[in-house]
Amino acid sequence: MPTKLDTAEVTDALAALPGWLGDADRIQLRIMVDGDEADAISAEVMRTADEMDHHPVIDRGPGTVTFTVWTHSVGGVTNLDIELARRISALLRAAGVSY
Ligand SMILES: C[C@H](O)[C@H](O)[C@H]1CNC2=NC(N)=NC(=O)C2=N1
C-alpha cells in the first residue's frame, strides 16, 4: 500500500512539475487542447496509466482537458501520483502541447 504524502512533500514534488497544482488530496493539470488532439492525448495518457495500473480522472471541457490524480486506495497523493504526473508531462512535451 503506497504511503500518503503530506502537504510539504506534495508541494516539493509540484515544484518540479510545472503546470501541476494541488495539495495532499489530489494534483491536477489543465491543458488547452481541442478535438482530435485532445482525443489523441487522452488515449496516450490512458495507455501509460494502464501500464502503471495507476489512472488519472480525465475531464474534457470546451478547449480543455483536465487530469486529476490521486491514489484512490489511500484517499490522497502518493509517489505513484507524482510518477504518473511526471509521465503525463513527458507525453505532453513530446506531443508539443504547451501548458
Ligand atoms: C486493481 C487495481 O490495481 C487498482 O484498482 C488500481 C487501479 N488504478 C488506480 N488508480 C489510481 N489513481 N488509484 C488507485 O488506487 C488505483 N488502483
The ligand as an ORCA input file, in Angstrom:
! r2SCAN-3c Opt
* xyz 0 1
  C      -6.942     -3.268     -9.002
  C      -6.110     -2.091     -9.465
  O      -4.746     -2.386     -9.311
  C      -6.408     -0.869     -8.593
  O      -7.793     -0.598     -8.636
  C      -5.630      0.366     -9.080
  C      -6.088      0.824    -10.447
  N      -5.714      2.226    -10.711
  C      -5.625      3.123     -9.711
  N      -5.503      4.433     -9.983
  C      -5.467      5.353     -9.005
  N      -5.341      6.658     -9.307
  N      -5.549      4.970     -7.728
  C      -5.663      3.694     -7.335
  O      -5.732      3.391     -6.138
  C      -5.689      2.678     -8.355
  N      -5.771      1.380     -8.070
*
